[in-house]
């Protein structure tokens, strides 16, 4: 039974690879393979399909973090509407810089540590294989 399921997945993957190469060219198939090798993603979706979902996940994550942060800044630190709006605008600008590849999470973590001595725990999870550290 498991062998039949594996063969079904194999054939399905081969069909998708063939269709991608036929419709969009061998270069797109090569990009797809590089994407899967780098990310370790092994789902029956193509990278373009996955990207659509990732964009929505990023948007919701940013909105969730922003909302929690604004709540804490208001309730614990007394930020009013103007300071909260200023914070939101700066936060969204920094988020855009991350999304555009201008800065990385590592840049942010190291900058915080250099300026304040505070070590963000995220830095321990970063590595070149995550794509979160800029290759110089």
BALO-838497 format. One line per 8 residues: number of its first residue (from 0); for each residue x, y, z of N, C-alpha, C, O. Coordinates in nm, 3 decimals, always signed. Layout:
<pts>
NUM = X/Y/Z/X/Y/Z/X/Y/Z/X/Y/Z ~ ...
</pts>
This chain:
<pts>
0 = +0.082/-0.119/+0.000/+0.000/+0.000/+0.000/+0.086/+0.126/+0.000/+0.062/+0.219/-0.078 ~ +0.188/+0.130/+0.088/+0.275/+0.248/+0.097/+0.354/+0.267/-0.033/+0.377/+0.379/-0.076 ~ +0.395/+0.155/-0.094/+0.468/+0.165/-0.220/+0.380/+0.226/-0.328/+0.427/+0.307/-0.408 ~ +0.253/+0.186/-0.332/+0.160/+0.243/-0.430/+0.144/+0.393/-0.410/+0.140/+0.469/-0.506 ~ +0.135/+0.436/-0.285/+0.120/+0.578/-0.253/+0.246/+0.654/-0.293/+0.238/+0.764/-0.349 ~ +0.362/+0.596/-0.266/+0.488/+0.661/-0.305/+0.499/+0.674/-0.456/+0.542/+0.778/-0.507 ~ +0.460/+0.571/-0.527/+0.464/+0.577/-0.674/+0.367/+0.684/-0.726/+0.397/+0.755/-0.822 ~ +0.251/+0.694/-0.661/+0.153/+0.796/-0.700/+0.212/+0.935/-0.681/+0.199/+1.021/-0.769
8 = +0.278/+0.959/-0.567/+0.342/+1.088/-0.542/+0.454/+1.114/-0.642/+0.470/+1.225/-0.692 ~ +0.533/+1.010/-0.671/+0.643/+1.022/-0.766/+0.590/+1.061/-0.905/+0.640/+1.154/-0.967 ~ +0.488/+0.988/-0.952/+0.430/+1.019/-1.084/+0.371/+1.159/-1.086/+0.387/+1.232/-1.184 ~ +0.303/+1.196/-0.981/+0.244/+1.330/-0.974/+0.353/+1.437/-0.981/+0.338/+1.537/-1.051 ~ +0.463/+1.416/-0.908/+0.573/+1.511/-0.910/+0.638/+1.520/-1.047/+0.673/+1.629/-1.093 ~ +0.654/+1.407/-1.111/+0.712/+1.405/-1.246/+0.621/+1.480/-1.344/+0.669/+1.555/-1.429 ~ +0.490/+1.459/-1.332/+0.396/+1.528/-1.420/+0.403/+1.679/-1.400/+0.402/+1.756/-1.497 ~ +0.411/+1.722/-1.274/+0.419/+1.866/-1.245/+0.549/+1.924/-1.300/+0.550/+2.034/-1.357
16 = +0.659/+1.851/-1.283/+0.788/+1.898/-1.334/+0.785/+1.907/-1.486/+0.833/+2.005/-1.543 ~ +0.729/+1.808/-1.551/+0.719/+1.809/-1.697/+0.635/+1.927/-1.744/+0.674/+1.999/-1.837 ~ +0.520/+1.949/-1.680/+0.431/+2.059/-1.718/+0.500/+2.194/-1.700/+0.489/+2.281/-1.786 ~ +0.573/+2.210/-1.589/+0.644/+2.336/-1.565/+0.751/+2.359/-1.672/+0.761/+2.468/-1.728 ~ +0.829/+2.257/-1.702/+0.935/+2.270/-1.803/+0.874/+2.297/-1.941/+0.925/+2.379/-2.017 ~ +0.765/+2.228/-1.973/+0.700/+2.244/-2.103/+0.637/+2.383/-2.117/+0.653/+2.448/-2.220 ~ +0.565/+2.427/-2.014/+0.491/+2.554/-2.021/+0.578/+2.677/-2.000/+0.558/+2.779/-2.065 ~ +0.676/+2.666/-1.909/+0.752/+2.786/-1.872/+0.901/+2.776/-1.898/+0.974/+2.873/-1.880
24 = +0.946/+2.660/-1.941/+1.088/+2.644/-1.977/+1.169/+2.575/-1.870/+1.131/+2.570/-1.753 ~ +1.280/+2.523/-1.913/+1.368/+2.448/-1.825/+1.426/+2.536/-1.714/+1.455/+2.487/-1.605 ~ +1.442/+2.667/-1.742/+1.496/+2.759/-1.641/+1.402/+2.767/-1.520/+1.448/+2.770/-1.406 ~ +1.271/+2.769/-1.545/+1.174/+2.774/-1.435/+1.177/+2.645/-1.355/+1.163/+2.648/-1.232 ~ +1.194/+2.532/-1.422/+1.207/+2.405/-1.351/+1.332/+2.406/-1.264/+1.329/+2.360/-1.150 ~ +1.442/+2.459/-1.316/+1.565/+2.468/-1.237/+1.545/+2.557/-1.115/+1.594/+2.525/-1.007 ~ +1.473/+2.670/-1.132/+1.444/+2.758/-1.018/+1.362/+2.685/-0.913/+1.388/+2.696/-0.793 ~ +1.263/+2.610/-0.959/+1.176/+2.534/-0.869/+1.258/+2.432/-0.789/+1.239/+2.417/-0.668
32 = +1.348/+2.363/-0.856/+1.431/+2.264/-0.788/+1.524/+2.330/-0.687/+1.542/+2.278/-0.577 ~ +1.584/+2.445/-0.724/+1.670/+2.517/-0.630/+1.589/+2.560/-0.508/+1.635/+2.545/-0.395 ~ +1.468/+2.613/-0.530/+1.381/+2.656/-0.421/+1.354/+2.540/-0.325/+1.366/+2.555/-0.204 ~ +1.319/+2.425/-0.380/+1.287/+2.310/-0.295/+1.411/+2.259/-0.221/+1.400/+2.217/-0.106 ~ +1.526/+2.262/-0.284/+1.649/+2.216/-0.218/+1.690/+2.311/-0.106/+1.734/+2.266/+0.000 ~ +1.675/+2.442/-0.128/+1.714/+2.541/-0.027/+1.618/+2.538/+0.091/+1.662/+2.536/+0.206 ~ +1.488/+2.537/+0.063/+1.389/+2.548/+0.170/+1.354/+2.416/+0.235/+1.305/+2.413/+0.348 ~ +1.379/+2.306/+0.166/+1.338/+2.176/+0.218/+1.188/+2.153/+0.206/+1.134/+2.057/+0.262
40 = +1.121/+2.241/+0.133/+0.977/+2.231/+0.115/+0.947/+2.111/+0.026/+1.002/+2.098/-0.083 ~ +0.859/+2.024/+0.075/+0.823/+1.906/+0.000/+0.672/+1.893/+0.000/+0.615/+1.805/+0.065 ~ +0.608/+1.981/-0.073/+0.462/+1.981/-0.081/+0.422/+1.976/-0.228/+0.502/+2.005/-0.316 ~ +0.297/+1.937/-0.253/+0.254/+1.927/-0.393/+0.216/+2.062/-0.454/+0.128/+2.068/-0.541 ~ +0.280/+2.168/-0.410/+0.256/+2.302/-0.465/+0.383/+2.349/-0.532/+0.493/+2.313/-0.492 ~ +0.367/+2.430/-0.634/+0.481/+2.491/-0.699/+0.520/+2.615/-0.617/+0.440/+2.668/-0.541 ~ +0.644/+2.660/-0.635/+0.694/+2.774/-0.558/+0.603/+2.896/-0.575/+0.579/+2.967/-0.477 ~ +0.554/+2.921/-0.695/+0.467/+3.037/-0.718/+0.339/+3.026/-0.637/+0.291/+3.125/-0.583
48 = +0.283/+2.906/-0.629/+0.161/+2.885/-0.551/+0.190/+2.902/-0.403/+0.110/+2.960/-0.329 ~ +0.304/+2.852/-0.360/+0.344/+2.864/-0.221/+0.368/+3.009/-0.183/+0.334/+3.052/-0.073 ~ +0.428/+3.086/-0.275/+0.456/+3.227/-0.249/+0.329/+3.304/-0.214/+0.332/+3.391/-0.127 ~ +0.219/+3.274/-0.281/+0.093/+3.343/-0.253/+0.051/+3.322/-0.108/+0.010/+3.416/-0.040 ~ +0.063/+3.200/-0.060/+0.029/+3.170/+0.079/+0.125/+3.235/+0.176/+0.085/+3.283/+0.281 ~ +0.253/+3.236/+0.140/+0.354/+3.295/+0.227/+0.331/+3.445/+0.243/+0.348/+3.499/+0.353 ~ +0.294/+3.511/+0.136/+0.267/+3.655/+0.143/+0.154/+3.682/+0.244/+0.164/+3.776/+0.323 ~ +0.050/+3.603/+0.241/-0.062/+3.622/+0.334/-0.019/+3.589/+0.477/-0.058/+3.658/+0.571
56 = +0.060/+3.485/+0.494/+0.110/+3.450/+0.628/+0.196/+3.563/+0.682/+0.184/+3.600/+0.799 ~ +0.284/+3.619/+0.599/+0.368/+3.732/+0.642/+0.281/+3.850/+0.684/+0.305/+3.912/+0.788 ~ +0.180/+3.882/+0.602/+0.094/+3.996/+0.632/+0.024/+3.977/+0.766/+0.022/+4.069/+0.848 ~ -0.032/+3.859/+0.787/-0.103/+3.834/+0.913/-0.006/+3.832/+1.032/-0.042/+3.879/+1.140 ~ +0.113/+3.781/+1.013/+0.212/+3.780/+1.120/+0.252/+3.921/+1.158/+0.259/+3.955/+1.276 ~ +0.278/+4.004/+1.059/+0.315/+4.144/+1.084/+0.202/+4.216/+1.157/+0.227/+4.287/+1.254 ~ +0.079/+4.199/+1.110/-0.036/+4.265/+1.174/-0.054/+4.216/+1.317/-0.088/+4.295/+1.405 ~ -0.033/+4.087/+1.342/-0.048/+4.031/+1.476/+0.058/+4.087/+1.570/+0.026/+4.130/+1.681
64 = +0.184/+4.087/+1.526/+0.292/+4.140/+1.609/+0.273/+4.289/+1.634/+0.291/+4.336/+1.746 ~ +0.235/+4.362/+1.531/+0.212/+4.506/+1.545/+0.100/+4.533/+1.646/+0.113/+4.621/+1.730 ~ -0.009/+4.459/+1.636/-0.122/+4.480/+1.727/-0.082/+4.451/+1.871/-0.115/+4.528/+1.961 ~ -0.011/+4.340/+1.895/+0.033/+4.307/+2.030/+0.127/+4.414/+2.083/+0.115/+4.456/+2.198 ~ +0.221/+4.458/+2.001/+0.317/+4.559/+2.043/+0.248/+4.691/+2.076/+0.281/+4.754/+2.177 ~ +0.155/+4.732/+1.994/+0.082/+4.856/+2.020/+0.003/+4.844/+2.151/-0.003/+4.939/+2.229 ~ -0.057/+4.728/+2.174/-0.129/+4.707/+2.300/-0.038/+4.720/+2.420/-0.076/+4.781/+2.520 ~ +0.081/+4.663/+2.413/+0.178/+4.671/+2.524/+0.229/+4.814/+2.540/+0.238/+4.864/+2.652
72 = +0.262/+4.879/+2.430/+0.310/+5.017/+2.438/+0.206/+5.110/+2.501/+0.240/+5.203/+2.573 ~ +0.080/+5.084/+2.472/-0.028/+5.165/+2.530/-0.047/+5.132/+2.678/-0.043/+5.221/+2.763 ~ -0.068/+5.004/+2.708/-0.107/+4.967/+2.845/+0.008/+4.973/+2.945/-0.014/+5.006/+3.061 ~ +0.129/+4.941/+2.902/+0.241/+4.935/+2.997/+0.331/+5.058/+2.995/+0.398/+5.088/+3.094 ~ +0.333/+5.129/+2.881/+0.426/+5.240/+2.870/+0.358/+5.374/+2.844/+0.424/+5.476/+2.827 ~ +0.226/+5.374/+2.841/+0.150/+5.497/+2.831/+0.156/+5.569/+2.697/+0.131/+5.689/+2.691 ~ +0.189/+5.499/+2.590/+0.191/+5.563/+2.459/+0.051/+5.608/+2.423/-0.046/+5.534/+2.442 ~ +0.040/+5.730/+2.371/-0.086/+5.782/+2.321/-0.099/+5.761/+2.171/-0.013/+5.699/+2.108
80 = -0.205/+5.814/+2.116/-0.235/+5.792/+1.974/-0.122/+5.838/+1.882/-0.084/+5.764/+1.791 ~ -0.067/+5.957/+1.904/+0.039/+6.008/+1.814/+0.164/+5.922/+1.820/+0.222/+5.890/+1.716 ~ +0.207/+5.884/+1.941/+0.327/+5.801/+1.952/+0.302/+5.663/+1.893/+0.391/+5.605/+1.831 ~ +0.182/+5.609/+1.912/+0.148/+5.479/+1.855/+0.149/+5.485/+1.702/+0.198/+5.393/+1.636 ~ +0.095/+5.592/+1.646/+0.096/+5.608/+1.501/+0.239/+5.620/+1.448/+0.274/+5.562/+1.345 ~ +0.321/+5.697/+1.521/+0.461/+5.713/+1.481/+0.534/+5.578/+1.488/+0.611/+5.543/+1.399 ~ +0.507/+5.503/+1.597/+0.567/+5.370/+1.609/+0.522/+5.281/+1.494/+0.604/+5.215/+1.431 ~ +0.390/+5.279/+1.466/+0.337/+5.195/+1.358/+0.403/+5.228/+1.225/+0.443/+5.138/+1.151
88 = +0.416/+5.356/+1.194/+0.476/+5.397/+1.067/+0.622/+5.352/+1.057/+0.666/+5.304/+0.953 ~ +0.696/+5.368/+1.166/+0.836/+5.327/+1.167/+0.848/+5.175/+1.158/+0.935/+5.123/+1.088 ~ +0.760/+5.105/+1.228/+0.757/+4.958/+1.224/+0.731/+4.909/+1.082/+0.798/+4.818/+1.034 ~ +0.633/+4.968/+1.016/+0.598/+4.926/+0.880/+0.710/+4.960/+0.782/+0.733/+4.886/+0.686 ~ +0.780/+5.070/+0.804/+0.894/+5.105/+0.719/+1.006/+5.002/+0.735/+1.067/+4.960/+0.637 ~ +1.033/+4.962/+0.860/+1.135/+4.860/+0.885/+1.093/+4.727/+0.825/+1.176/+4.655/+0.770 ~ +0.966/+4.694/+0.834/+0.914/+4.570/+0.776/+0.931/+4.570/+0.625/+0.969/+4.469/+0.567 ~ +0.905/+4.683/+0.562/+0.923/+4.694/+0.417/+1.070/+4.674/+0.381/+1.101/+4.610/+0.281
96 = +1.160/+4.729/+0.462/+1.303/+4.712/+0.437/+1.344/+4.565/+0.446/+1.427/+4.519/+0.368 ~ +1.286/+4.493/+0.541/+1.311/+4.349/+0.551/+1.258/+4.276/+0.429/+1.329/+4.195/+0.369 ~ +1.134/+4.306/+0.392/+1.072/+4.238/+0.277/+1.145/+4.268/+0.147/+1.150/+4.183/+0.058 ~ +1.201/+4.387/+0.136/+1.272/+4.426/+0.014/+1.418/+4.380/+0.013/+1.489/+4.399/-0.086 ~ +1.462/+4.319/+0.123/+1.599/+4.269/+0.130/+1.703/+4.375/+0.157/+1.822/+4.351/+0.140 ~ +1.660/+4.492/+0.200/+1.754/+4.600/+0.231/+1.829/+4.568/+0.361/+1.948/+4.596/+0.373 ~ +1.757/+4.509/+0.456/+1.818/+4.465/+0.582/+1.774/+4.321/+0.607/+1.679/+4.271/+0.546 ~ +1.846/+4.254/+0.697/+1.811/+4.118/+0.736/+1.781/+4.115/+0.885/+1.807/+4.212/+0.957
104 = +1.725/+4.002/+0.931/+1.701/+3.987/+1.074/+1.834/+3.993/+1.149/+1.841/+4.048/+1.259 ~ +1.937/+3.936/+1.090/+2.069/+3.939/+1.155/+2.116/+4.083/+1.171/+2.170/+4.119/+1.276 ~ +2.097/+4.167/+1.069/+2.135/+4.309/+1.079/+2.066/+4.373/+1.198/+2.128/+4.445/+1.276 ~ +1.937/+4.347/+1.212/+1.860/+4.406/+1.322/+1.911/+4.357/+1.457/+1.934/+4.436/+1.548 ~ +1.929/+4.225/+1.468/+1.975/+4.168/+1.595/+2.112/+4.221/+1.635/+2.132/+4.261/+1.750 ~ +2.206/+4.221/+1.541/+2.341/+4.269/+1.572/+2.340/+4.418/+1.603/+2.414/+4.463/+1.691 ~ +2.258/+4.496/+1.534/+2.249/+4.639/+1.561/+2.197/+4.665/+1.702/+2.252/+4.748/+1.774 ~ +2.094/+4.593/+1.741/+2.038/+4.607/+1.877/+2.145/+4.574/+1.980/+2.164/+4.646/+2.078
112 = +2.215/+4.462/+1.956/+2.317/+4.419/+2.052/+2.432/+4.519/+2.059/+2.480/+4.551/+2.167 ~ +2.476/+4.568/+1.944/+2.586/+4.666/+1.941/+2.549/+4.795/+2.013/+2.631/+4.852/+2.085 ~ +2.427/+4.842/+1.993/+2.386/+4.971/+2.048/+2.344/+4.964/+2.195/+2.364/+5.060/+2.270 ~ +2.287/+4.850/+2.236/+2.229/+4.845/+2.371/+2.289/+4.739/+2.461/+2.274/+4.746/+2.583 ~ +2.357/+4.642/+2.403/+2.406/+4.530/+2.481/+2.302/+4.421/+2.502/+2.331/+4.316/+2.558 ~ +2.179/+4.446/+2.455/+2.070/+4.348/+2.466/+2.081/+4.248/+2.352/+2.086/+4.286/+2.235 ~ +2.084/+4.120/+2.386/+2.094/+4.015/+2.284/+1.956/+3.958/+2.257/+1.893/+3.900/+2.345 ~ +1.910/+3.974/+2.134/+1.780/+3.919/+2.094/+1.796/+3.768/+2.073/+1.890/+3.725/+2.007
120 = +1.707/+3.689/+2.129/+1.715/+3.543/+2.119/+1.708/+3.495/+1.975/+1.760/+3.388/+1.943 ~ +1.646/+3.571/+1.888/+1.631/+3.530/+1.748/+1.767/+3.502/+1.684/+1.778/+3.414/+1.598 ~ +1.868/+3.576/+1.724/+2.000/+3.562/+1.660/+2.052/+3.418/+1.671/+2.126/+3.373/+1.583 ~ +2.015/+3.348/+1.777/+2.061/+3.210/+1.794/+1.997/+3.115/+1.694/+2.048/+3.005/+1.672 ~ +1.885/+3.154/+1.635/+1.815/+3.070/+1.537/+1.855/+3.101/+1.394/+1.815/+3.030/+1.301 ~ +1.933/+3.207/+1.374/+1.968/+3.248/+1.240/+2.092/+3.175/+1.191/+2.179/+3.138/+1.269 ~ +2.097/+3.156/+1.061/+2.214/+3.094/+1.000/+2.207/+3.114/+0.851/+2.103/+3.151/+0.796 ~ +2.316/+3.090/+0.786/+2.321/+3.109/+0.641/+2.220/+3.021/+0.570/+2.166/+3.060/+0.467
128 = +2.193/+2.902/+0.624/+2.098/+2.812/+0.558/+1.954/+2.860/+0.569/+1.868/+2.810/+0.496 ~ +1.925/+2.955/+0.658/+1.789/+3.009/+0.669/+1.762/+3.119/+0.567/+1.647/+3.154/+0.542 ~ +1.869/+3.173/+0.508/+1.853/+3.285/+0.417/+1.831/+3.415/+0.491/+1.798/+3.517/+0.429 ~ +1.848/+3.414/+0.622/+1.822/+3.532/+0.701/+1.948/+3.612/+0.732/+1.941/+3.719/+0.793 ~ +2.062/+3.561/+0.691/+2.188/+3.635/+0.708/+2.238/+3.673/+0.571/+2.250/+3.588/+0.482 ~ +2.267/+3.800/+0.554/+2.311/+3.851/+0.424/+2.444/+3.788/+0.385/+2.537/+3.780/+0.465 ~ +2.451/+3.745/+0.262/+2.575/+3.693/+0.206/+2.656/+3.811/+0.152/+2.610/+3.880/+0.061 ~ +2.774/+3.834/+0.207/+2.857/+3.945/+0.160/+2.964/+3.898/+0.066/+3.043/+3.979/+0.017
</pts>
